[in-house]
Amino acid sequence: MKSSSPNKKSVAYCCHFGWGENKLDVANYPERCAKLALSYMRGRSKRRAFDVGCEIGRSSFELAREFDEVIGIDTSVHLVREAQRLKESGVVYYTIPEEGEIEISLKKFGLEHASKKVNFWQDDVSAPKPLFSGFDLILALNIIDKMSDPKAFLALTADRINKGGLLILSSSYGWDESITPKEKWIGGYMCDGKEVSTLQGLKEILKENFRLIDTKDIPCVFQKGVRQYRYDITQMSIWERK
C-alpha cells in the first residue's frame, strides 16, 4: 500500500527539490551540499551531525552515509512528517503538474541502510532545543535568511559543536523584512555609508569561536511551477570550531 502523498503543492515541490531532477541540468542541491560537507569532514570525527532546515531529509540521509547519527529539524511539520514517513517506510509519493505521481525510494538512492541513523524533529530553526548539542557538524542549507532571528541561531552554535567540528552554512542571502526584522539581518545593509555583506557579518559574529576555512559558490534550482524555476547562486561558507 502506498504511503500518503503530500497534499499541499508546496510540499510536493519541496519533495521534488530534495529528491527529483530539474530540467536545467543543475546538480541536486541538497545532495551536492551534503557530499561537499562530507568531503570537508575527512579526517574529522563523524559521530553526530545536525541538519538545520532539513525539509524532506535528502541532506540528512546523505550525511548518514558516513555519520553514526544525524538529526534533522525543520520548522514545517508537513515537511518533517514526509521525511519521517520516508525514514519509516522507505518510500514516499508526490505529484506535480506534467510529471504526475513520482516515487521517492531510499533503495533507489542506496540510502535504505542510512535511514537507521537518521531522526527528524519539528522545531524552531532559529532556536533549537538545548537537547540538540554535541555535534561534529552543523549543516544549515538555504535557511539563515529564512530565520526570524539568525543572529540568535549563530550565537548558540558554538555551544552545540564539538571543538574541531564544522559549521557549514549555504544561502543566497535573500534577506526579506517580512521574514527577518532588518535589525537581525547578518548583512545586505548599509553601515556608515558602506555596504555590509553577509559574509562580513558572519565573520564578525563567528570570529570568537570559529575560523573560516573556505567558501564556495553553488547553483541551486527550485521548481515553482510547470515552467517556472528559481535559479540562485548560493554561497557556502565552512567554519571550524576553535
C-alpha positions as CSV (number, residue, x, y, z in Angstrom):
1,M,0.0,0.0,0.0
2,K,1.3,3.4,-0.9
3,S,2.3,6.0,1.7
4,S,0.0,9.0,1.7
5,S,1.2,11.6,-0.8
6,P,1.8,15.2,0.4
7,N,-1.5,17.0,-0.3
8,K,0.0,20.5,-0.5
9,K,1.5,21.8,-3.7
10,S,4.4,23.5,-1.8
11,V,5.3,20.3,-0.1
12,A,5.3,18.4,-3.4
13,Y,7.7,20.9,-4.9
14,C,9.9,20.6,-1.8
15,C,9.9,16.8,-2.3
16,H,11.0,17.4,-5.9
17,F,13.7,19.9,-4.9
18,G,15.1,17.3,-2.5
19,W,14.8,14.2,-4.5
20,G,14.0,15.0,-8.1
21,E,15.9,16.2,-11.1
22,N,15.5,19.6,-12.7
23,K,15.3,20.4,-16.4
24,L,18.2,22.9,-16.2
25,D,20.7,20.1,-15.7
26,V,21.9,21.6,-12.4
27,A,23.1,19.0,-9.8
28,N,20.6,18.3,-7.0
29,Y,21.3,20.9,-4.4
30,P,20.9,19.1,-1.0
31,E,22.7,16.1,-2.3
32,R,25.7,18.1,-3.6
33,C,25.9,20.2,-0.4
34,A,25.8,17.1,1.8
35,K,28.6,15.5,-0.3
36,L,30.7,18.6,0.0
37,A,30.1,18.7,3.7
38,L,31.4,15.1,3.9
39,S,34.4,16.0,1.9
40,Y,35.3,18.7,4.4
41,M,34.8,16.3,7.3
42,R,37.6,14.0,6.1
43,G,39.9,13.3,9.0
44,R,37.4,14.6,11.5
45,S,35.1,12.9,13.9
46,K,31.8,11.9,12.2
47,R,29.8,10.8,15.2
48,R,26.9,13.2,15.1
49,A,25.5,15.7,12.6
50,F,22.7,18.3,12.9
51,D,20.8,19.2,9.7
52,V,19.0,22.5,10.3
53,G,16.2,23.2,7.9
54,C,16.2,19.6,6.6
55,E,13.0,19.8,4.6
56,I,12.2,16.3,3.2
57,G,15.5,15.0,4.5
58,R,17.7,14.5,1.4
59,S,20.8,16.1,3.0
60,S,20.2,14.3,6.3
61,F,20.1,10.9,4.6
62,E,23.2,11.7,2.5
63,L,25.1,12.7,5.7
64,A,24.1,9.4,7.3
65,R,26.2,7.5,4.7
66,E,29.2,8.3,6.9
67,F,27.9,9.7,10.2
68,D,26.9,7.5,13.1
69,E,23.9,9.7,13.8
70,V,22.1,12.5,12.0
71,I,19.3,14.7,13.4
72,G,17.3,16.8,11.0
73,I,15.0,19.6,12.2
74,D,12.6,21.8,10.3
75,T,10.0,24.4,11.3
76,S,7.4,22.8,9.0
77,V,5.5,19.9,10.5
78,H,4.4,18.9,7.0
79,L,8.0,18.5,5.7
80,V,9.1,16.7,8.8
81,R,6.1,14.3,8.5
82,E,7.2,13.4,5.0
83,A,10.8,13.0,6.0
84,Q,9.8,10.7,8.9
85,R,7.5,8.7,6.6
86,L,10.3,8.2,4.2
87,K,12.6,7.0,7.0
88,E,10.0,4.6,8.3
89,S,8.6,3.2,5.0
90,G,11.5,3.8,2.6
91,V,9.1,5.2,0.0
92,V,7.1,8.4,-0.4
93,Y,5.0,9.5,-3.4
94,Y,4.2,13.1,-4.5
95,T,2.5,14.6,-7.5
96,I,3.5,17.7,-9.6
97,P,1.9,19.0,-12.8
98,E,3.0,17.4,-16.1
99,E,5.1,14.9,-14.2
100,G,2.3,13.0,-12.5
101,E,3.0,10.8,-9.5
102,I,6.7,10.4,-8.6
103,E,8.2,7.9,-6.2
104,I,11.0,8.6,-3.8
105,S,12.7,5.4,-2.8
106,L,15.6,5.2,-0.4
107,K,16.7,1.9,-2.0
108,K,16.9,3.7,-5.4
109,F,19.5,6.1,-3.9
110,G,21.3,3.5,-1.9
111,L,20.2,5.0,1.3
112,E,18.0,2.3,2.9
113,H,20.6,1.5,5.5
114,A,21.4,5.1,6.2
115,S,17.8,5.6,7.4
116,K,18.5,3.7,10.6
117,K,20.9,6.5,11.6
118,V,18.5,9.5,10.9
119,N,15.9,11.1,13.1
120,F,13.6,14.0,12.3
121,W,12.1,16.6,14.6
122,Q,9.9,19.7,14.2
123,D,11.5,22.6,16.0
124,D,12.3,26.3,15.8
125,V,15.3,26.5,13.5
126,S,16.3,29.9,15.0
127,A,16.4,28.4,18.5
128,P,16.7,24.6,18.5
129,K,16.0,22.9,21.9
130,P,19.1,22.6,24.2
131,L,19.0,18.8,23.9
132,F,20.3,19.2,20.3
133,S,24.0,19.5,21.1
134,G,27.3,17.6,21.0
135,F,27.7,17.7,17.2
136,D,30.7,17.3,14.9
137,L,28.8,19.0,12.1
138,I,26.0,21.6,11.9
139,L,24.7,22.0,8.3
140,A,22.3,24.8,7.5
141,L,21.2,25.0,3.9
142,N,19.2,27.9,2.5
143,I,17.9,28.7,5.9
144,I,19.7,31.6,7.7
145,D,17.9,34.2,5.6
146,K,14.6,32.4,6.3
147,M,15.0,32.6,10.1
148,S,13.2,35.1,12.3
149,D,16.4,35.6,14.3
150,P,19.6,34.3,12.6
151,K,21.9,36.1,15.0
152,A,20.4,34.1,17.9
153,F,20.9,30.9,15.9
154,L,24.6,31.7,15.2
155,A,25.1,32.7,18.8
156,L,24.2,29.3,20.1
157,T,26.2,27.2,17.6
158,A,29.5,27.4,19.5
159,D,27.9,25.6,22.4
160,R,26.4,22.9,20.1
161,I,29.5,22.0,18.1
162,N,32.5,20.0,19.4
163,K,35.9,21.6,19.1
164,G,37.4,20.8,15.7
165,G,33.9,20.3,14.3
166,L,32.4,22.3,11.4
167,L,29.5,24.7,10.9
168,I,28.6,24.8,7.2
169,L,26.2,27.5,6.0
170,S,24.8,27.9,2.5
171,S,22.5,30.7,1.4
172,S,21.7,33.1,-1.5
173,Y,21.3,35.8,1.3
174,G,17.9,36.9,0.1
175,W,17.1,39.0,3.2
176,D,13.4,39.9,3.5
177,E,11.9,42.2,6.2
178,S,8.6,40.2,6.1
179,I,10.6,37.2,7.4
180,T,13.5,38.6,9.3
181,P,13.4,42.0,11.0
182,K,16.1,44.2,9.4
183,E,18.0,44.7,12.7
184,K,18.6,41.0,12.8
185,W,19.9,40.7,9.2
186,I,23.5,39.4,9.1
187,G,24.3,41.5,6.0
188,G,22.8,43.2,3.0
189,Y,22.5,46.6,4.6
190,M,24.4,49.9,4.7
191,C,26.5,51.0,7.8
192,D,28.3,54.3,7.9
193,G,27.9,54.7,4.2
194,K,29.4,51.3,3.4
195,E,27.7,48.1,2.3
196,V,28.0,45.2,4.8
197,S,27.9,41.8,3.0
198,T,26.5,38.7,4.8
199,L,29.9,37.1,4.7
200,Q,31.4,40.1,6.5
201,G,28.6,39.9,9.1
202,L,29.2,36.2,9.6
203,K,32.9,36.8,10.1
204,E,32.1,39.4,12.8
205,I,29.6,37.2,14.6
206,L,31.6,34.0,14.5
207,K,35.2,35.2,14.9
208,E,35.5,34.5,18.6
209,N,34.7,30.8,18.3
210,F,35.2,29.8,14.6
211,R,37.7,30.2,11.9
212,L,36.6,30.5,8.2
213,I,38.4,27.7,6.2
214,D,36.7,28.0,2.8
215,T,33.8,29.4,0.7
216,K,32.2,28.0,-2.5
217,D,29.5,29.2,-4.9
218,I,26.9,26.6,-5.5
219,P,24.0,26.9,-8.0
220,C,20.6,26.0,-6.7
221,V,17.4,25.4,-8.7
222,F,13.9,25.2,-7.2
223,Q,10.9,24.5,-9.4
224,K,8.0,26.7,-8.6
225,G,5.6,25.7,-11.4
226,V,5.3,23.8,-14.6
227,R,7.6,26.2,-16.4
228,Q,8.8,28.3,-13.5
229,Y,12.2,27.8,-11.9
230,R,14.1,29.9,-9.4
231,Y,17.9,29.8,-10.1
232,D,20.1,31.0,-7.3
233,I,23.8,31.1,-6.8
234,T,24.3,30.3,-3.1
235,Q,27.5,30.9,-1.1
236,M,28.6,28.1,1.1
237,S,30.9,29.0,4.0
238,I,32.8,26.5,6.1
239,W,33.7,27.3,9.7
240,E,35.8,25.3,12.0
241,R,35.1,25.4,15.8
242,K,38.2,26.6,17.6
